[in-house]
Structures are given as C-alpha cells and as structure tokens.
C-alpha cells in the first residue's frame, strides 16, 4: 500500500509547473569536424533555442547559445563555444538566478575520456566533466538539468550527480564513442507534444528522456543497425518533477493559491533531498512519502478546481 501511495503521488508530481520559477538555458555545441555534424548540431540547438523562447516563454536574455561558428546564426548564437566562454556565461548566470530557478544546460559535441576527465571537443582546450562540476557549484539553490547528448557522454552522469541536479547522457558509458542520434529525438520530445505522455501540455525531463530512448531504439532498428548508444539519467524521481511548456495561467485566486501551496511543498521535497545523506533512511522515506501524498492531494484539488493538471 505504501508503494502504491507513493506511485500515486508521483503521478501527480509529474505536472510540476516550472513556469512558476524563472528558467535559464545554456546551449553549447562543440567542434563538428564534418559538415554533416555541423548541420545536425545546429538543427538540434536552434530547435531548442526556439522552443525555450517561444514555447517555454524564457526571456531571450536568459538563453545563451555558444557554437563553433557563431557567425552562421547571429540571431541565436552569442559567441564561440570555448571553455573560457562556457565558464564566463555560467558565472554570469549564477549571478542572475534566484533560489528555486531552473538552469537547463544542453551540450552537444564529440566526446572522449572517462570519469571526471570525460570531455567535450571544443574550439581550443576541451571542457571536462570536472570543469562542469566546478562551474555548477554556484547553482546550489537552483534545480539544474544537464543534458550531454554527445558521444562518450555516459560518465558525465556519475561525475555531475548532486542534490537538485539532473544529468542526462546519450550513452551509458565513455566506451560508446560512435556518433549519437539522441539529441535529435530528445529535443523533438521537448519541442512538441509527442513526449507529453500525460497530455497536460507540459513535458517533463523524464518524459522527454523516455521518448528519446524509444525513438533512438526505433531508429537503429529501422536502419537494421546494432544500437551503439544507450541513454542514462541520474534521478528519475526528480526528472518527473521538472517540466517545461506553456506557463500555467488562470485568474481564479483559489487556483493560484493551490498552485502556490503545491510549489511550497515541492520546495520542501527539494530541500529534503538535499538533506538525505545526513538523515536516517527510514526517517527520510517517511518524510518523503508524507510530502508526496500532500502534493498528490493538492494536485487533485487543482484538477477539481479546473486549474489543470
């Protein structure tokens, strides 16, 4: 019964309105090497840029796109995707974000190395997973989503894992070094309604991940090729709570109050997850269950009041 209760709570939690917080997006594409990679890198990055601006209503000042050749798209690209530029833009964002905001980092490059030395191929010195650990230290009070959609990206998951941080990788380890198709499907899942499993108008990180994983397998099967990439995600529970899409709106003050109460409960879940390493396991599970059930009840009240989900 306890497991059923938690499952019910998670079903409600999956519709969490990230639009209640500010969202900030960093998109990085690395050295392409070949024209076809340059095209596929840019297609995925440009689609994500437009999705964040138009569908997620992210302020354009909070969308940073760094690429090997920014001159090809001056309207979207802010600069060259060097290691120094990534560090500079993340530092600038860390000074702008507020507690509870969401940072979405999307990386698409050829990868190499393993463990903390896993790296992205960039103009100039490469950036490693250890570099991102240091750069993301300034976002301890934000929810951070890092998607490394490139080859040999799997070790980023373990290297970057931390409370309030979600890490998605296109491969399960650094050994899977062949080119990947994960980015195309993951971005498509975020951009449209195909990945929106519960049809609430918003797509969670987990929904996009599951959609992309299925589509990647289908693509390899369709081409009669052995699948050489197997995506990973660090935290399916947190991934179900972080969603993107049209802002939840409504003029009914009762609905607005219910959403505010639910967001407060979700903040308590995030805070609890941060304290998990120092807590007794049974006490942690009891408190998590209590909060999830309260969120489920609040979600049901919102639905009955006509405020979605």
C-alpha positions as CSV (number, residue, x, y, z in Angstrom):
1,X,0.0,0.0,0.0
2,X,2.9,2.4,0.8
3,X,4.4,1.8,-2.6
4,X,1.0,2.4,-4.3
5,X,0.6,5.6,-2.3
6,X,4.0,6.9,-3.5
7,X,3.2,5.9,-7.1
8,X,0.0,7.9,-7.0
9,X,1.8,10.9,-5.5
10,X,4.5,10.8,-8.2
11,X,1.8,10.7,-10.9
12,X,0.6,14.0,-9.6
13,X,4.0,15.4,-9.1
14,X,5.0,14.9,-12.7
15,X,3.0,18.0,-13.7
16,X,5.0,20.4,-11.7
17,X,4.8,23.9,-13.2
18,X,8.4,25.0,-13.8
19,X,7.0,28.2,-15.3
20,X,6.4,29.3,-11.7
21,X,10.2,29.8,-11.5
22,X,12.5,31.5,-14.0
23,X,14.2,29.2,-16.4
24,X,17.7,29.9,-17.8
25,X,19.1,28.0,-20.7
26,X,22.7,27.4,-21.9
27,X,23.2,25.6,-25.2
28,X,26.7,24.5,-26.2
29,X,27.7,22.8,-29.5
30,X,31.3,21.8,-30.0
31,X,33.7,21.1,-32.8
32,X,31.8,19.4,-35.6
33,X,34.7,18.1,-37.7
34,X,32.4,17.4,-40.7
35,X,29.7,19.5,-42.4
36,X,27.0,16.9,-41.6
37,X,27.8,17.1,-37.9
38,X,27.8,20.9,-38.1
39,X,24.3,20.7,-39.6
40,X,22.9,18.2,-37.1
41,X,24.4,20.0,-34.1
42,X,22.9,23.3,-35.2
43,X,19.5,21.9,-36.1
44,X,19.1,20.5,-32.5
45,X,20.5,23.6,-30.8
46,X,18.4,26.0,-32.9
47,X,15.2,24.0,-32.2
48,X,15.9,24.0,-28.5
49,X,16.6,27.8,-28.6
50,X,13.3,28.5,-30.3
51,X,11.4,26.1,-28.0
52,X,12.8,27.8,-24.9
53,X,11.9,31.3,-26.3
54,X,8.6,30.6,-27.8
55,X,7.1,27.6,-26.0
56,X,8.6,27.9,-22.6
57,X,8.4,31.7,-22.6
58,X,12.1,32.1,-21.4
59,X,13.4,35.6,-21.7
60,X,15.9,35.8,-24.6
61,X,18.4,37.3,-22.2
62,X,18.3,34.0,-20.3
63,X,19.0,31.9,-23.4
64,X,22.7,31.6,-24.3
65,X,23.8,29.6,-27.4
66,X,27.6,29.1,-27.9
67,X,28.9,27.4,-31.0
68,X,32.0,26.7,-33.0
69,X,31.0,29.2,-35.7
70,X,28.6,31.8,-34.3
71,X,28.7,33.8,-37.5
72,X,26.4,31.3,-39.2
73,X,23.4,32.3,-37.0
74,X,23.9,35.8,-35.4
75,X,20.2,35.9,-34.3
76,X,20.6,33.0,-31.9
77,X,24.3,32.4,-31.2
78,X,26.1,34.6,-28.6
79,X,29.7,33.5,-29.1
80,X,32.3,30.8,-29.7
81,X,31.9,27.7,-27.6
82,X,35.3,27.9,-25.9
83,X,36.0,26.6,-22.4
84,X,36.5,30.1,-21.2
85,X,33.2,31.3,-22.7
86,X,31.3,28.5,-21.0
87,X,32.8,29.3,-17.7
88,X,32.1,33.0,-18.2
89,X,28.4,32.5,-19.2
90,X,27.7,30.1,-16.3
91,X,29.3,32.6,-13.9
92,X,27.1,35.4,-15.3
93,X,24.0,33.2,-15.0
94,X,24.9,32.3,-11.4
95,X,24.8,36.0,-10.5
96,X,21.3,36.4,-12.1
97,X,19.5,33.3,-10.8
98,X,17.2,33.3,-7.8
99,X,16.6,30.5,-5.4
100,X,14.2,27.9,-6.9
101,X,15.0,28.9,-10.5
102,X,15.8,26.2,-13.1
103,X,19.1,26.0,-15.2
104,X,18.9,23.9,-18.3
105,X,22.3,23.1,-19.8
106,X,22.4,21.3,-23.2
107,X,25.7,20.0,-24.5
108,X,26.2,18.5,-28.0
109,X,29.8,17.6,-29.1
110,X,32.0,14.7,-29.8
111,X,33.2,13.2,-26.5
112,X,36.2,11.3,-25.2
113,X,37.9,10.4,-22.0
114,X,36.4,8.7,-18.9
115,X,35.2,9.6,-15.4
116,X,35.8,13.2,-14.3
117,X,38.1,13.6,-17.3
118,X,35.3,12.9,-19.8
119,X,35.4,15.9,-22.1
120,X,33.7,17.8,-24.9
121,X,35.6,18.6,-28.1
122,X,35.6,22.4,-28.2
123,X,37.4,25.1,-30.1
124,X,40.6,25.4,-28.1
125,X,41.0,23.4,-24.8
126,X,38.3,20.8,-24.2
127,X,36.0,21.1,-21.2
128,X,35.8,18.1,-18.8
129,X,33.1,16.8,-16.6
130,X,35.3,18.1,-13.6
131,X,35.2,21.6,-15.1
132,X,31.4,21.5,-15.1
133,X,31.3,20.3,-11.5
134,X,33.2,23.4,-10.6
135,X,31.2,25.7,-12.8
136,X,27.9,24.4,-11.5
137,X,28.8,24.9,-7.8
138,X,27.3,28.3,-8.0
139,X,23.8,26.9,-8.5
140,X,23.2,25.1,-5.2
141,X,19.9,26.7,-4.7
142,X,18.6,26.0,-8.2
143,X,17.4,22.9,-10.0
144,X,20.0,22.1,-12.6
145,X,19.4,19.9,-15.6
146,X,22.4,18.9,-17.7
147,X,21.9,17.0,-20.9
148,X,25.0,15.8,-22.6
149,X,23.7,14.5,-25.9
150,X,27.1,13.7,-27.5
151,X,29.2,10.6,-27.9
152,X,31.0,9.0,-24.9
153,X,28.9,11.1,-22.6
154,X,27.8,8.5,-20.1
155,X,30.4,9.2,-17.4
156,X,29.0,12.8,-17.0
157,X,26.1,11.2,-15.1
158,X,28.1,10.0,-12.2
159,X,30.6,12.8,-12.3
160,X,28.0,15.6,-12.1
161,X,25.4,13.9,-9.9
162,X,24.3,16.1,-6.9
163,X,21.2,17.1,-4.9
164,X,18.8,19.2,-7.0
165,X,20.7,18.2,-10.2
166,X,19.5,16.1,-13.1
167,X,22.1,14.6,-15.5
168,X,21.0,13.0,-18.8
169,X,23.6,11.4,-21.2
170,X,23.2,9.9,-24.6
171,X,25.4,6.9,-23.8
172,X,25.7,4.7,-20.8
173,X,29.5,4.9,-20.6
174,X,32.6,6.5,-22.2
175,X,33.0,3.3,-24.2
176,X,30.1,4.2,-26.5
177,X,32.1,6.6,-28.7
178,X,30.2,6.4,-32.0
179,X,28.1,9.3,-33.2
180,X,24.8,9.7,-31.5
181,X,21.2,10.5,-32.6
182,X,19.9,11.1,-29.1
183,X,19.9,14.9,-29.4
184,X,17.5,15.0,-32.3
185,X,14.9,12.9,-30.5
186,X,15.3,14.5,-27.1
187,X,14.9,18.0,-28.5
188,X,11.9,16.9,-30.5
189,X,10.4,15.5,-27.4
190,X,10.8,18.8,-25.6
191,X,9.7,20.9,-28.5
192,X,6.4,19.2,-29.4
193,X,3.7,17.2,-27.8
194,X,5.0,13.7,-28.8
195,X,6.7,13.1,-25.5
196,X,3.9,14.5,-23.3
197,X,2.7,11.2,-22.0
198,X,0.0,12.5,-19.7
199,X,-1.1,15.2,-22.2
200,X,-1.1,18.0,-19.7
201,X,0.5,20.5,-22.1
202,X,3.9,20.2,-20.5
203,X,6.8,17.8,-20.9
204,X,9.0,16.6,-18.1
205,X,12.6,15.8,-18.3
206,X,11.7,12.2,-17.7
207,X,9.0,12.1,-20.4
208,X,11.5,13.6,-22.9
209,X,14.1,11.0,-21.9
210,X,11.8,8.0,-22.2
211,X,10.5,9.3,-25.6
212,X,14.1,9.8,-26.9
213,X,15.2,6.4,-25.7
214,X,12.3,4.7,-27.5
215,X,12.9,6.7,-30.7
216,X,16.6,6.0,-30.7
217,X,16.0,2.3,-30.5
218,X,13.4,2.5,-33.2
219,X,15.8,4.5,-35.5
220,X,18.6,1.8,-35.1
221,X,16.1,-1.0,-35.7
222,X,14.7,0.8,-38.8
223,X,18.2,1.1,-40.2
224,X,19.0,-2.5,-39.3
225,X,22.0,-1.4,-37.3
226,X,23.4,-2.5,-34.0
227,X,22.5,0.1,-31.4
228,X,25.7,1.8,-30.2
229,X,24.1,4.3,-27.8
230,X,22.1,3.7,-24.6
231,X,20.9,6.8,-22.8
232,X,21.2,7.3,-19.0
233,X,19.5,9.5,-16.5
234,X,20.6,10.2,-12.9
235,X,17.4,10.6,-11.0
236,X,14.0,9.5,-12.4
237,X,12.1,10.9,-9.4
238,X,13.5,14.4,-9.8
239,X,13.1,14.1,-13.6
240,X,9.4,13.6,-13.2
241,X,9.0,16.8,-11.3
242,X,10.9,19.1,-13.7
243,X,8.6,20.1,-16.6
244,X,8.7,22.6,-19.4
245,X,6.0,24.1,-21.5
246,X,3.4,26.8,-21.6
247,X,3.0,28.7,-18.3
248,X,0.1,27.7,-16.2
249,X,-2.3,30.6,-16.1
250,X,-5.6,31.4,-14.6
251,X,-7.5,34.2,-12.9
252,X,-9.2,32.2,-10.2
253,X,-7.5,33.2,-6.9
254,X,-8.3,29.8,-5.4
255,X,-6.4,28.0,-8.1
256,X,-3.5,30.4,-7.8
257,X,-3.4,29.7,-4.0
258,X,-3.4,26.0,-4.6
259,X,-0.5,26.2,-7.0
260,X,1.4,28.3,-4.5
261,X,0.8,25.7,-1.8
262,X,2.0,23.0,-4.1
263,X,5.1,24.8,-5.1
264,X,5.9,25.3,-1.4
265,X,5.6,21.5,-0.9
266,X,7.8,20.8,-3.9
267,X,10.4,23.2,-2.4
268,X,10.3,21.1,0.7
269,X,10.9,17.9,-1.3
270,X,13.9,19.5,-2.9
271,X,15.2,20.6,0.5
272,X,14.6,17.2,1.9
273,X,16.5,15.5,-0.9
274,X,19.5,17.8,-0.1
275,X,19.5,16.5,3.5
276,X,19.1,12.8,2.5
277,X,22.8,11.9,3.0
278,X,22.7,13.1,6.6
279,X,19.4,11.5,7.5
280,X,18.3,8.2,8.8
281,X,17.0,6.2,5.8
282,X,13.6,5.3,7.4
283,X,13.0,8.9,8.5
284,X,13.8,10.2,5.0
285,X,11.4,7.7,3.4
286,X,8.6,8.7,5.9
287,X,9.0,12.4,5.3
288,X,9.3,11.9,1.5
289,X,6.1,9.9,1.5
290,X,4.3,12.5,3.6
291,X,5.3,15.3,1.2
292,X,4.4,13.4,-1.9
293,X,1.0,12.5,-0.6
294,X,0.3,16.1,0.3
295,X,1.4,17.1,-3.2
296,X,-0.9,14.5,-4.8
297,X,-3.8,15.8,-2.7
298,X,-3.0,19.4,-3.8
299,X,-2.8,18.3,-7.4
300,X,-6.2,16.6,-7.2
301,X,-7.6,19.8,-5.7
302,X,-6.2,21.9,-8.5
303,X,-7.7,19.5,-11.1
304,X,-11.1,19.7,-9.4
305,X,-10.9,23.5,-9.4
306,X,-10.3,23.5,-13.2
307,X,-6.7,24.7,-13.0
308,X,-5.0,21.7,-14.5
309,X,-3.2,19.3,-14.5
